[in-house]
Amino acid sequence: NKEMDSSLLLMEEYGFIAADDERYIKTVDRVYKDLNNNGLMYRYTQEDDFGKPTSAFTICTFWMVRALFVVGRKEEAQMMFDSLI
């Protein structure tokens, strides 16, 4: 399954992978590309028991802010954080 889920951003925080690991950096890029909707992050976009998701989750956006920061994209992280707040 190639569908992305914002919870993948937590792999680094929980110690499963290093922030400078190319696999994590690519994961952050892909999650951002696939799940970002006007500066807010979807948890996922695949259909579930409630249908296709139509709203973002604030917590997922905070996960992305942190992920961007730890992979070195600090300006992007700051802009996303400022927009969210």
N, C-alpha and C positions, 0 to 999 in steps of 0.2 A: 504494500500500500504506500503510495507516494504522497498522500495527503499530509499536510503539515499541521502541527498542533503547538500552540504557544507554550505548552508545558515543557517542550524540548529545551526551552531557554533555561530551565532550572537545572539542567545536567551539570553545568559548571558550579553553580552555587552549592549543590549537594555533594560535590567532590568526585563526580563520575568522569570528568574530563577537565583539562586545564583550559583557561581562557585563551591562551596563545596557541592551542592546538588547531591546526588548519581545519579539521573536521568540525570543530565547534564554530569557528569563524564562518565557515560556509553555511552551517545550520542557521546561525543568526541572520546571515544575508538572505537565505531562502525563506525563513519565517517572516522576515520583514517584507520581502517581496510579495509573498503569497497572502499574508494575513493583515497587512496594514490597510486601513480604510480611513483616509483623510486624517491621519495622525493618531488614530485609535486602533488597537489590535483586537481582532477576532480571536477567540480561543481556537477555533477551527472553522472550516467552511463546509465540511461534508455533512450531508443530511443525517439526522439522528431521529429519535422517537418523536421529536417535536417538529420535524421538518428541517428545511435549510435555515441555518442561523442568519439572522438579520440584524443583530446588534453586537457591538463590541463589549469587551469586559475591561473595566478600569484596571483591575489587577494585572491583566495580561499586558497592558500598556506599561505598567510599572516594571514588569518582568523584562520587557524590551528595553526600557530605559537603562536598567541595570546591565543587561547583556551588551548593549552598545557601549556603555562605559567601560566594562571590563575587557572588551576586545580592542579598546583604544579609540573608539569613535565618540570621543567625549563631547565634542561640539554638537553632534547630532543628538546625543543623549540629553544634553542640557536643553536644546531646543524642544525636544519632545516633552521633557519634564515641565518646562515653562508653559508650554501649550496645555498640557494636562492640568496643571494647577490652575 
